[in-house]
C-alpha cells in the first residue's frame, strides 16, 4: 500500500483463501481499487507441474494488472 500511496503502480497477490481479507484491508486503507492477483488455495499439495502452471498464470495476471487491465 505504501507504493500505491506514493503514486506508483501497485498490486497484491493473495491465495483464494485470503482474497476477502486482502480486499477489506485495501479498502480500509483507502485503496479499494488496488488490483489483487489471485492464485488457487491450497497450493502446498500440488505437483511441481501444477505449481509451475499456476505461477505462469500468475505472472500473466501480474503483467495485466501492472498495465492497468482488469483481471478476473
N, C-alpha and C positions, 0 to 999 in steps of 0.2 A: 504494500500500500504506500510505503514511503516513496517508491519510484514513481507511482502514479501521482502522488502529491506534488512531486517536482515537475510534473508535466511530461514525463517520459512515457513511452509505450509500456504497459504493464499487463500482466495476466497472472493467473494462478493455476495450478494443476491439482485436482482432487480426484480421489477414487470415488466411485458412486456412493460409497457408504458415508462420505463426508461432504457431499455437494450442498446439501441443505444448510449445514453449519457454515460452510465457506461463503455461500450467498448471504446468509444472515450477518456474518461478520463484515463482509464487504459493504453491505447496506448500512449497518450500524456505524461504520467508519466513514460513510459518505461516498462510497464507491459502488453504488448499486449496479452500475453498468459495467463493472470490471469483468472482462472475459474470464470464464473458467473452462479450462480444458479438462474433460472428464475421461478417466480410464476405469475399466471394469474392476470391481472388487468381488472377491479377493483375488489377488494375483500371485500370492505365495505358493499356491499349489499347482500352478500351471507349468507346462513344459517350457523348455527354453525356446522352442519354436513359437509357441503361443505368446510368450512374453515378448519375443522379438517382433512379432506381428503387431502386438499391442503398442509397442514402442514406436514402430513405424507409423501407425495411425496417429499416435500422439504427436509425433514430430510434424506431421502434415497439419494437424489441428492447431498446433502452436504457430506454425507459419501463417495460417489463415487468420488466427486471432491477432497476431502481431501486425498483419497487413490491414486490419480493421474489418475483415469479413466476419459475418456471423457464423458461429459454429453451433452445431446441434446441442 
